[in-house]
Amino acid sequence: MKEHKTYDVYYDEGADFLEVSFEKPAKEGITEEVQEGVFVTRDKDSGNITNIGILSFKKRVNLLDKILTQYNMKLPLNISI
C-alpha cells in the first residue's frame, strides 16, 4: 500500500463532510464522484489521488477504510467520530 509523507484531515461538522488530502495539493485536479457522496480528486498530470471526500461521514465512518483499500492506500491513523 502506498504511504504518503504529508496528510491533512478536514472535517466540517455542520455539513458532516470529511476530506483527507495526500501530499501537496494538485495544481490542477479532476474530481469524480465514485459512489454517492464519495469524491476522489486526482492530479490532472500524474493521475495520483490527492483528496478523498465523504459526505454524511458520521453515518459511514467505516467507508473511508473501504475506499482507501480500494485504491491501495492507507493512513497512519484511524479516524472515528
Secondary structure, DSSP 4 states (H G I P E B T S, - for coil): -B--S-EEEEEETTTTEEEEEESSPPSSEEEEEEETTEEEEEETTT--EEEEEEESGGGGTTHHHHHHHHTTB--SS----
